[in-house]
Amino acid sequence: MQFKTRDIWDNLIVVPLTITVRRDRGAGEVLGVTSVQTVGGTATFSDLSYFVAEEIDLRFEGGAFRFTTREITVEPGPPG
């Protein structure tokens, strides 16, 4: 997952930020590297996982940056 960090006026936030992700809604735990440093205003989370099949929201925060996703559907994996 990769995204640009922008302020409320849609300006790219180019100062380095540590962005942390957490589950905002749902029952499971977000696994993997949950804090990353932005580079040139871009945050890259390369190994997040979640093992509960349900709808979740994720909250990303760092400095003045705040963002919450809405209704990510986590599908069950293959049996076995």
Buried (B, 14 or more C-beta within 10 A) or exposed (E): EEBEBEEEEEEEBEEEBEBBBEBBBBEBEBEEEBEBEBEEBBBEBEEEEBEEEBEBBBBBBBBEBEBEBEEEEBEEEEEE
